[in-house]
Amino acid sequence: MNDQSDTRDQILAAARARITHYGYAKTTMAEIASDCAMSVGNIYRFFASKLDIAEALARKANLPLHQKSAALVRAAGSAPEKLHAIHQTALQETFRKLDQEPKLVEVADILSRQRPEYTDEELAQERVFIAQILEQGVSEGHFAPIEDPARLADMLQSATMKFRFPQMFSPLPLPKLETELRGILDIVISGLAVPIKASPGSNNE
């Protein structure tokens, strides 16, 4: 890495440590600068505002989940298995962050209100992975033909939104959330399945 990348990472590390301890609202640019042993002016050379730092932190924190999701899409396994895996992984990762770094949830909440384009971008990336799994399911014969996988991915994401935002599930324990999510996905997968044709002479004719 070059010096600018090193300095940027230093600022983000200091901001993360301070926000994790004191919260976003109680963290100032001056304090972050002090923790980095640099001037506030130097901080502003890299980030125009505290909100820009928050967004950079969120992007960095979400990168491992995107990498895991991409790996799940490429890995062996059926489309129904991957739909379960990608949603369960996202739930577990979000719950872990909520449990270990609860003050970072404040950052996510603020970004959703003040930087909705960031939230939209993150959700759009997730929909790409879901759409790829849906297309695999069709090619495997697990799912009936899907006219618009991207739109269906959007609808599936909406149906499982509760499990992606801590504000919506924080009072519930992880096992309860996992059970709910499995139930919803089982219903969705059942609805996507190729219909079983009744054999001639059966009572279903």
Buried (B, 14 or more C-beta within 10 A) or exposed (E): EEEEEEBBEBBBBBBBEBBBEEBBEEBEBEBBBBBBEBEEEEBEEBBEEBBEBBBBBBBEBBEEBBEBBBEBBEEEEEBBBBBBBBBBBBBBBBBEBBEEBEBBBBBBBBBBEEBEEBBEEBBEBBBBBBBBBBBBBBEEEBBEEBEEBBEBBBEBBEEBEBBBBBEEBEEEEBEEBBEBBEEBBEEBBEEBBEEEEEEEEEEEE
